[in-house]
Amino acid sequence: MATRTRQKMMKKLGYVSSLLVMTLLVACGQETKETKPKKDHKAKTHQTTKSKKAASDTTGKKTESSSGKSSAQEVAIDLAASQRVGSENFGFVNIPKDWVSFHDVDGKGETLQYSDLTGVNIITLDHVTAERMKVDDLSKYTLEDIGGAYAQTLESTGQTTKLWGAKTKVADYDALQINAFTKTDGIITCWVFKASNNEIYYIALEGDKETFTKVLPYIEQTWSLK
């Protein structure tokens, strides 16, 4: 029963991962349409500010070592035990060989997702574009804006027990990292970063702590545009 509950929970969070762009789209729409504040404006503002703070408050929470790399980037990984997945649109990354393509029945297929055979551990790859956001200029939105939208989405599920942000690296790119513990004793982490083509990407990893620890170094060390 506990395993089934965890699978249901993690699949729900897998769907949350695919909702990031939709959430930010709503935020963009609210910013482009100035309206008079409603009575509950303060409450909503407080919630949004809290989420953005979780995304941007990285004081004392950098995951980099003295070498300038994140701790996960210094962990030895076995590429022979992995497979290369991804696409030109979402980027490429190495994941465990026994993981498979994952399609959430509730999702819209606008992201790439892979999971282990339990369906508990999931990786999501996404590419944040102005076209999908339905905005003319995505450059006015910072990584903190996008990370804040993701944090707000996670917070709104009511399934997390702790939410915090950190600064790290994905390959050679500076990244904003959003982390959360779940009520089923799992972990979810999102990396938001701007690649060398000046476009924004995000990766989400979620699952049980043991698998999470093993897979995280692959993400931070092997992601690339090609």
C-alpha positions as a Python dict, from the first residue, in 0.01 Angstrom:
ca = {
    (1, 'M'): (0, 0, 0),
    (2, 'A'): (282, 241, 87),
    (3, 'T'): (454, 172, -247),
    (4, 'R'): (131, 229, -440),
    (5, 'T'): (72, 558, -257),
    (6, 'R'): (426, 671, -333),
    (7, 'Q'): (387, 582, -703),
    (8, 'K'): (64, 778, -722),
    (9, 'M'): (226, 1072, -547),
    (10, 'M'): (535, 1075, -766),
    (11, 'K'): (330, 1046, -1085),
    (12, 'K'): (130, 1343, -965),
    (13, 'L'): (452, 1538, -917),
    (14, 'G'): (565, 1417, -1259),
    (15, 'Y'): (258, 1589, -1397),
    (16, 'V'): (346, 1896, -1188),
    (17, 'S'): (683, 1904, -1362),
    (18, 'S'): (508, 1930, -1697),
    (19, 'L'): (290, 2215, -1568),
    (20, 'L'): (575, 2460, -1515),
    (21, 'V'): (535, 2639, -1846),
    (22, 'M'): (157, 2657, -1800),
    (23, 'T'): (205, 2813, -1457),
    (24, 'L'): (452, 3069, -1587),
    (25, 'L'): (218, 3143, -1876),
    (26, 'V'): (-51, 3237, -1626),
    (27, 'A'): (199, 3457, -1441),
    (28, 'C'): (296, 3627, -1768),
    (29, 'G'): (-66, 3690, -1852),
    (30, 'Q'): (-124, 3848, -1515),
    (31, 'E'): (174, 4079, -1562),
    (32, 'T'): (62, 4197, -1905),
    (33, 'K'): (-291, 4275, -1794),
    (34, 'E'): (-296, 4540, -1523),
    (35, 'T'): (-612, 4511, -1318),
    (36, 'K'): (-734, 4660, -995),
    (37, 'P'): (-632, 4454, -693),
    (38, 'K'): (-900, 4233, -548),
    (39, 'K'): (-970, 4204, -178),
    (40, 'D'): (-746, 3900, -146),
    (41, 'H'): (-460, 4064, -336),
    (42, 'K'): (-234, 4078, -30),
    (43, 'A'): (-280, 3710, 42),
    (44, 'K'): (-196, 3612, -317),
    (45, 'T'): (100, 3847, -324),
    (46, 'H'): (231, 3694, -2),
    (47, 'Q'): (209, 3343, -148),
    (48, 'T'): (386, 3443, -471),
    (49, 'T'): (656, 3633, -281),
    (50, 'K'): (713, 3334, -55),
    (51, 'S'): (757, 3105, -355),
    (52, 'K'): (992, 3345, -533),
    (53, 'K'): (1193, 3380, -212),
    (54, 'A'): (1231, 3003, -199),
    (55, 'A'): (1365, 3017, -553),
    (56, 'S'): (1600, 3312, -504),
    (57, 'D'): (1709, 3287, -140),
    (58, 'T'): (2035, 3102, -184),
    (59, 'T'): (2230, 3257, 103),
    (60, 'G'): (2456, 2991, 245),
    (61, 'K'): (2302, 2732, 16),
    (62, 'K'): (2540, 2718, -278),
    (63, 'T'): (2612, 2360, -369),
    (64, 'E'): (2951, 2444, -519),
    (65, 'S'): (3279, 2320, -373),
    (66, 'S'): (3604, 2515, -350),
    (67, 'S'): (3687, 2406, -706),
    (68, 'G'): (3389, 2601, -840),
    (69, 'K'): (3199, 2284, -928),
    (70, 'S'): (2892, 2151, -751),
    (71, 'S'): (2942, 1851, -524),
    (72, 'A'): (2744, 1635, -768),
    (73, 'Q'): (2981, 1731, -1049),
    (74, 'E'): (3272, 1581, -857),
    (75, 'V'): (3107, 1241, -808),
    (76, 'A'): (3244, 966, -1035),
    (77, 'I'): (2979, 834, -1274),
    (78, 'D'): (2972, 515, -1481),
    (79, 'L'): (2880, 614, -1837),
    (80, 'A'): (2890, 249, -1945),
    (81, 'A'): (2591, 183, -1719),
    (82, 'S'): (2390, 467, -1874),
    (83, 'Q'): (2208, 556, -2194),
    (84, 'R'): (2198, 889, -2380),
    (85, 'V'): (1847, 1031, -2422),
    (86, 'G'): (1686, 1358, -2524),
    (87, 'S'): (1633, 1563, -2838),
    (88, 'E'): (1768, 1873, -3012),
    (89, 'N'): (1476, 2069, -2870),
    (90, 'F'): (1516, 1964, -2506),
    (91, 'G'): (1885, 1881, -2483),
    (92, 'F'): (2050, 1547, -2409),
    (93, 'V'): (2145, 1374, -2084),
    (94, 'N'): (2265, 1035, -1962),
    (95, 'I'): (2028, 828, -1749),
    (96, 'P'): (2038, 468, -1617),
    (97, 'K'): (2019, 203, -1890),
    (98, 'D'): (1702, 44, -1757),
    (99, 'W'): (1498, 366, -1756),
    (100, 'V'): (1228, 404, -2022),
    (101, 'S'): (1035, 681, -2195),
    (102, 'F'): (750, 792, -1969),
    (103, 'H'): (426, 955, -2083),
    (104, 'D'): (190, 1088, -1816),
    (105, 'V'): (-168, 1024, -1927),
    (106, 'D'): (-266, 1362, -1781),
    (107, 'G'): (14, 1552, -1954),
    (108, 'K'): (12, 1723, -2294),
    (109, 'G'): (330, 1570, -2431),
    (110, 'E'): (518, 1900, -2440),
    (111, 'T'): (808, 1766, -2234),
    (112, 'L'): (1034, 1463, -2247),
    (113, 'Q'): (1002, 1230, -1948),
    (114, 'Y'): (1182, 912, -1851),
    (115, 'S'): (1130, 685, -1551),
    (116, 'D'): (1257, 368, -1394),
    (117, 'L'): (1040, 57, -1411),
    (118, 'T'): (866, 140, -1083),
    (119, 'G'): (733, 469, -1219),
    (120, 'V'): (847, 635, -896),
    (121, 'N'): (1169, 793, -1020),
    (122, 'I'): (1121, 1039, -1307),
    (123, 'I'): (1332, 1281, -1511),
    (124, 'T'): (1164, 1562, -1704),
    (125, 'L'): (1337, 1769, -1975),
    (126, 'D'): (1185, 2095, -2096),
    (127, 'H'): (1271, 2396, -2309),
    (128, 'V'): (1113, 2728, -2208),
    (129, 'T'): (1039, 2931, -2524),
    (130, 'A'): (861, 3260, -2591),
    (131, 'E'): (632, 3082, -2839),
    (132, 'R'): (508, 2833, -2582),
    (133, 'M'): (483, 3110, -2324),
    (134, 'K'): (285, 3320, -2573),
    (135, 'V'): (497, 3627, -2502),
    (136, 'D'): (697, 3844, -2741),
    (137, 'D'): (1010, 3871, -2531),
    (138, 'L'): (1112, 3600, -2287),
    (139, 'S'): (1435, 3781, -2199),
    (140, 'K'): (1254, 4007, -1951),
    (141, 'Y'): (1188, 3704, -1730),
    (142, 'T'): (1479, 3603, -1508),
    (143, 'L'): (1570, 3256, -1390),
    (144, 'E'): (1429, 3364, -1054),
    (145, 'D'): (1093, 3442, -1219),
    (146, 'I'): (1077, 3098, -1377),
    (147, 'G'): (1209, 2924, -1067),
    (148, 'G'): (954, 3113, -858),
    (149, 'A'): (673, 2993, -1083),
    (150, 'Y'): (792, 2635, -1045),
    (151, 'A'): (823, 2672, -668),
    (152, 'Q'): (471, 2812, -653),
    (153, 'T'): (342, 2513, -851),
    (154, 'L'): (511, 2269, -614),
    (155, 'E'): (383, 2459, -313),
    (156, 'S'): (27, 2455, -446),
    (157, 'T'): (17, 2074, -458),
    (158, 'G'): (17, 2055, -79),
    (159, 'Q'): (240, 1748, -112),
    (160, 'T'): (572, 1900, -6),
    (161, 'T'): (712, 1939, 345),
    (162, 'K'): (1004, 2169, 269),
    (163, 'L'): (1094, 2394, -24),
    (164, 'W'): (1424, 2577, -81),
    (165, 'G'): (1650, 2715, -351),
    (166, 'A'): (2020, 2686, -426),
    (167, 'K'): (2274, 2783, -690),
    (168, 'T'): (2458, 2509, -874),
    (169, 'K'): (2579, 2415, -1221),
    (170, 'V'): (2447, 2194, -1500),
    (171, 'A'): (2752, 2110, -1709),
    (172, 'D'): (2922, 2450, -1740),
    (173, 'Y'): (2602, 2652, -1702),
    (174, 'D'): (2506, 2844, -1389),
    (175, 'A'): (2173, 2710, -1272),
    (176, 'L'): (1903, 2795, -1022),
    (177, 'Q'): (1799, 2485, -831),
    (178, 'I'): (1459, 2439, -666),
    (179, 'N'): (1438, 2154, -413),
    (180, 'A'): (1153, 1999, -218),
    (181, 'F'): (1096, 1710, 19),
    (182, 'T'): (767, 1529, -35),
    (183, 'K'): (527, 1385, 218),
    (184, 'T'): (609, 1036, 90),
    (185, 'D'): (975, 1078, 191),
    (186, 'G'): (1082, 1155, -164),
    (187, 'I'): (1278, 1439, -322),
    (188, 'I'): (1217, 1659, -623),
    (189, 'T'): (1472, 1899, -772),
    (190, 'C'): (1441, 2135, -1067),
    (191, 'W'): (1731, 2303, -1248),
    (192, 'V'): (1658, 2621, -1445),
    (193, 'F'): (1943, 2757, -1657),
    (194, 'K'): (2034, 2948, -1972),
    (195, 'A'): (2243, 2750, -2222),
    (196, 'S'): (2502, 2875, -2472),
    (197, 'N'): (2231, 2939, -2731),
    (198, 'N'): (2089, 3198, -2488),
    (199, 'E'): (1771, 2994, -2438),
    (200, 'I'): (1627, 2869, -2110),
    (201, 'Y'): (1598, 2502, -2018),
    (202, 'Y'): (1482, 2313, -1715),
    (203, 'I'): (1527, 1963, -1586),
    (204, 'A'): (1333, 1799, -1305),
    (205, 'L'): (1437, 1489, -1112),
    (206, 'E'): (1203, 1330, -863),
    (207, 'G'): (1194, 1005, -673),
    (208, 'D'): (1315, 813, -370),
    (209, 'K'): (1628, 934, -194),
    (210, 'E'): (1851, 640, -287),
    (211, 'T'): (1783, 661, -661),
    (212, 'F'): (1786, 1039, -654),
    (213, 'T'): (2138, 1044, -510),
    (214, 'K'): (2265, 807, -781),
    (215, 'V'): (2104, 985, -1078),
    (216, 'L'): (2161, 1350, -983),
    (217, 'P'): (2534, 1351, -1078),
    (218, 'Y'): (2447, 1229, -1428),
    (219, 'I'): (2225, 1532, -1481),
    (220, 'E'): (2473, 1790, -1360),
    (221, 'Q'): (2765, 1631, -1546),
    (222, 'T'): (2623, 1509, -1878),
    (223, 'W'): (2348, 1746, -1999),
    (224, 'S'): (2429, 1922, -2327),
    (225, 'L'): (2262, 2074, -2631),
    (226, 'K'): (2395, 1794, -2854),
}
